[in-house]
Amino acid sequence: MICAGRDPEKLTRGMRVFAAMLAFLLISAGIYAIYSGFSEDTPLIAAGGVAVIVYGLLWGNLARTGRHGKVPLWP
């Protein structure tokens, strides 16, 4: 939905709060996955935890800036 006088690429405050909560949840889950992967000697879970943290950081950047990233993830 496009409103007059509003930049369509910027997120609303509610969307930014949701992105921040999702970032916190994903980073916490990633840290737990890394801890559990190393304590149970399963490196695949630890590697998955790193990937989840990277994804959480992308959500955190979205919450911080209020704009979608310009990083090309695919050609």
Secondary structure, 3 states (H helix, E strand, C coil): CCCCCCCCCECCHHHHHHHHHHHHHHHHHHHHHHHHHHHCCCHHHHHHHHHHHHHHHHHHHHHHHCECCCCCCCC
